[in-house]
């Protein structure tokens, strides 16, 4: 449906492995540019429930729930950057929304931005393993270069504060399989409106705190296209096309890719300090055979293993 106005669908597929190598799979779905009615449709469909004519609240189960508010009023007006998560696999411990502006505690525009921009972030705990994950989703401004650059600083500071505040001893303890207590793992998804040679991406890389998931997968193992933004009229939008939608993992020194990276396998000591192992990366098509676009962006998918902390 080309009426669906969210721009991209970064999707992180997380597999928790315990000491007996019994896999458990989970997923987080992160969206941008979602209006309230669209979010309602998505959540009702994912949960297999019919919406009521008199229902104003969004469903919070039985399978999926979301965190996030609309950016114009902090409630339902304007676009969301929601994070949709499986309620049977994760407990939500905390969530927050920050506006990417000098006044992040309330709806506001930042610097040279053309629109209000927002960060959605939550702290989740696995019901199976007790592991904690900080999930975050954002959409940087398309008009303002200064806004994009300064927004990155707000986002990284927010993530660091969440890691500090929620770095409690996890349910499994720090002695499982001789592994260290590494604190919460982190992922950040979003439309950065910035190509890899532009300000927002370069600021992310310079921080050295999170890493671009795509870089941990060899080119021949990646699925799909390079470009994530196509536009609805590719010939008209050709100059703007590029890779501007990303999945970032962190902390950076706790990310590995035993099967896909161009780096040699980690030593046993290094492996003990890892939280993420990247297994795959994909950019999915956004155009159907009849020419209809599901979005002007392509869905970005990351497939990762998360080790106990």
C-alpha positions in Angstrom: 0.0 0.0 0.0 1.5 3.3 -1.0 -0.7 5.0 1.6 1.5 3.5 4.3 3.7 6.5 5.1 6.4 5.1 7.3 9.7 5.4 5.6 11.7 2.3 6.7 11.4 -0.9 8.8 14.6 -1.7 10.5 14.0 -5.2 12.1 16.4 -6.8 14.5 16.1 -10.5 14.9 17.6 -11.5 18.3 18.5 -15.1 19.2 19.4 -15.7 22.8 21.6 -18.7 23.5 21.9 -20.2 27.0 24.8 -22.4 28.1 23.1 -25.4 26.7 22.7 -23.9 23.2 19.0 -23.9 23.3 17.9 -21.1 20.9 15.2 -18.7 21.5 14.3 -16.2 18.8 12.8 -12.8 19.2 12.3 -9.7 17.1 12.0 -5.9 17.5 10.3 -3.9 14.8 11.2 -0.3 14.6 9.3 2.2 12.4 9.4 5.8 11.4 6.8 8.3 10.0 3.9 6.2 11.4 0.7 8.0 12.1 -1.6 7.0 14.9 -4.2 5.3 12.7 -1.4 3.3 10.9 0.2 2.2 14.2 -3.3 1.0 15.3 -3.7 -1.0 12.2 -0.3 -2.6 12.5 -0.7 -3.5 16.1 -4.2 -4.9 15.6 -3.1 -7.0 12.7 0.1 -8.3 14.4 -2.0 -9.3 17.4 -4.8 -10.8 15.3 -7.5 -8.7 17.0 -10.2 -6.6 15.4 -10.3 -2.9 16.4 -13.4 -1.6 18.2 -15.2 1.5 16.9 -15.1 2.9 20.4 -11.5 1.9 21.1 -9.0 4.8 21.3 -6.1 3.1 23.0 -3.6 0.9 21.1 -3.5 -2.8 21.8 -0.7 -4.0 24.1 -0.9 -7.7 23.4 -1.5 -10.6 23.4 1.6 -10.9 21.2 2.9 -7.5 20.4 3.0 -4.1 22.1 4.8 -0.8 21.4 6.5 2.1 23.0 6.6 5.6 21.6 4.6 8.8 21.3 3.7 11.1 18.4 6.2 13.9 17.9 4.0 17.0 17.6 2.3 16.8 21.0 3.8 13.9 22.8 0.5 11.9 22.5 -1.1 11.1 19.2 -0.6 14.1 16.9 2.0 13.7 14.2 4.5 10.9 13.4 5.7 8.2 15.7 9.0 6.4 15.9 7.6 3.3 17.6 9.4 0.2 18.8 7.2 -2.9 18.6 8.3 -5.8 20.8 7.0 -9.3 21.7 5.4 -9.1 25.1 5.7 -12.9 25.8 9.5 -12.7 25.5 10.4 -9.4 26.9 9.4 -7.3 30.0 9.5 -3.5 29.5 11.4 -2.0 32.4 11.5 1.6 31.2 10.9 3.8 28.2 11.3 7.4 27.3 10.9 9.8 24.4 13.3 12.7 23.9 12.9 15.5 21.4 16.0 16.2 19.4 16.3 19.8 20.3 17.7 22.1 23.0 14.6 21.3 25.0 14.4 17.4 24.8 11.8 17.0 27.5 9.0 18.5 25.5 7.7 18.7 21.9 10.0 21.1 20.1 12.1 21.7 16.9 15.9 21.7 17.1 18.2 24.3 15.5 17.6 24.3 11.7 15.2 21.4 11.7 12.1 21.6 9.5 10.0 19.4 11.8 9.9 18.1 15.4 12.2 15.1 15.7 12.1 12.4 18.3 14.0 9.5 19.9 12.2 6.5 21.3 14.2 4.4 23.7 13.3 1.5 26.0 15.0 -0.9 28.4 13.8 -4.5 28.0 14.6 -7.7 29.9 14.4 -11.2 28.5 11.9 -13.3 30.4 14.0 -16.4 29.5 17.5 -15.2 30.4 17.2 -12.0 32.3 19.4 -10.2 29.8 18.7 -6.5 29.3 18.6 -4.7 26.0 18.3 -1.0 25.3 16.3 -0.6 22.1 16.1 2.8 20.4 14.6 4.3 17.2 14.8 7.7 15.7 14.3 9.8 12.5 16.6 12.7 11.9 15.6 15.8 10.1 15.8 16.0 6.3 16.2 19.8 6.1 18.7 20.7 8.8 22.3 19.6 8.7 23.1 21.2 12.1 20.0 19.5 13.6 21.2 16.1 12.4 24.7 16.6 13.8 23.5 17.8 17.2 20.8 15.2 17.4 23.4 12.5 17.3 25.0 13.9 20.5 21.6 13.8 22.2 20.9 10.3 21.1 24.3 8.9 22.2 24.1 10.7 25.5 20.6 9.3 26.2 21.9 5.8 25.4 24.9 6.1 27.6 22.7 7.4 30.5 20.3 4.4 30.1 23.2 2.0 30.1 24.5 3.6 33.3 21.1 3.7 35.0 20.1 0.2 34.1 23.4 -1.6 34.5 22.0 -3.7 37.3 23.2 -7.3 37.9 21.3 -9.4 35.4 19.2 -12.4 36.4 21.7 -14.9 35.0 24.6 -13.5 37.0 28.1 -12.7 35.7 29.5 -16.2 36.1 27.4 -18.0 33.5 29.8 -19.9 31.2 32.6 -17.8 32.6 31.3 -14.7 30.9 31.7 -11.1 32.2 28.9 -8.9 33.4 29.0 -6.5 30.4 25.9 -4.4 31.1 22.9 -3.9 28.8 23.4 -4.5 25.0 22.2 -1.6 22.8 20.8 -1.2 19.3 19.7 2.0 17.5 17.7 2.0 14.3 16.5 4.8 12.2 16.3 7.0 9.2 19.3 9.3 9.6 18.7 11.3 6.4 22.5 11.1 6.1 24.6 9.0 3.8 27.8 7.4 5.1 29.9 10.4 4.0 27.6 13.0 5.6 27.4 14.6 9.0 25.1 12.3 11.1 26.8 9.1 10.0 30.2 10.5 10.5 29.3 11.7 14.0 28.1 8.3 14.9 31.3 6.7 13.6 33.5 9.3 15.4 31.8 8.5 18.7 33.2 5.0 18.6 30.4 3.8 20.8 28.1 2.0 18.3 28.9 0.3 15.0 27.0 0.0 11.7 25.7 -3.6 11.6 26.2 -3.7 7.8 30.0 -3.4 8.2 30.1 -6.7 10.0 28.7 -8.6 7.1 30.9 -9.3 4.0 29.3 -7.9 0.8 28.7 -11.3 -0.7 26.8 -12.4 2.3 24.4 -9.3 2.3 21.0 -9.7 0.8 19.3 -7.2 -1.4 20.2 -3.7 -2.5 22.6 -1.1 -1.1 20.3 1.8 -1.4 17.6 2.1 1.3 15.9 5.4 0.2 14.4 5.1 -3.3 11.6 7.7 -3.3 8.2 7.0 -4.9 9.4 8.3 -8.3 13.0 7.0 -8.6 13.8 9.0 -11.7 12.8 12.2 -10.0 14.4 11.3 -6.6 17.7 10.0 -8.1 19.9 12.6 -6.6 18.5 11.9 -3.1 18.7 8.1 -3.3 21.2 6.4 -1.1 21.8 4.4 2.1 20.4 6.5 4.9 18.7 3.9 7.1 20.8 2.1 9.6 21.0 -0.4 12.4 23.7 0.3 15.0 24.9 -2.1 17.6 26.7 -1.5 20.8 28.8 -1.2 22.8 31.1 -1.3 19.8 33.8 -3.4 21.5 31.2 -6.1 22.3 30.2 -6.7 18.7 31.7 -9.6 16.6 30.9 -11.5 13.5 32.5 -14.9 13.5 31.0 -16.0 10.2 30.6 -12.8 8.2 33.2 -10.2 9.0 36.5 -9.7 7.3 38.2 -9.7 10.7 39.8 -12.9 12.1 37.8 -14.9 14.7 38.0 -13.6 18.2 40.3 -15.2 20.8 38.6 -17.0 23.6 39.1 -14.0 25.9 37.7 -11.6 23.3 34.8 -13.9 22.7 34.0 -13.8 26.5 33.5 -10.1 26.2 31.1 -10.1 23.3 27.4 -9.4 23.5 26.4 -9.4 19.8 27.4 -11.7 17.0 26.2 -10.5 13.6 24.8 -13.2 11.4 23.1 -11.4 8.5 22.1 -8.1 6.9 19.4 -7.5 4.3 17.6 -4.6 2.5 14.2 -5.8 1.3 12.3 -4.7 -1.9 9.7 -1.9 -1.5 8.0 -2.2 -4.9 5.5 -4.7 -6.1 5.2 -6.1 -9.6 2.3 -3.8 -10.4 4.5 -0.8 -9.6 3.0 0.1 -6.2 5.4 1.0 -3.5 5.0 -0.1 0.1 7.2 2.8 1.2 9.7 5.3 -0.3 12.3 3.5 1.8 13.4 -0.2 1.8 13.2 -2.3 4.9 16.5 -2.9 6.7 16.9 -6.2 8.5 19.6 -7.3 10.9 20.0 -10.9 12.1 22.1 -11.2 15.3 23.0 -13.6 18.1 23.0 -12.1 21.6 25.2 -13.9 24.1 24.4 -14.0 27.8 26.0 -11.2 29.8 
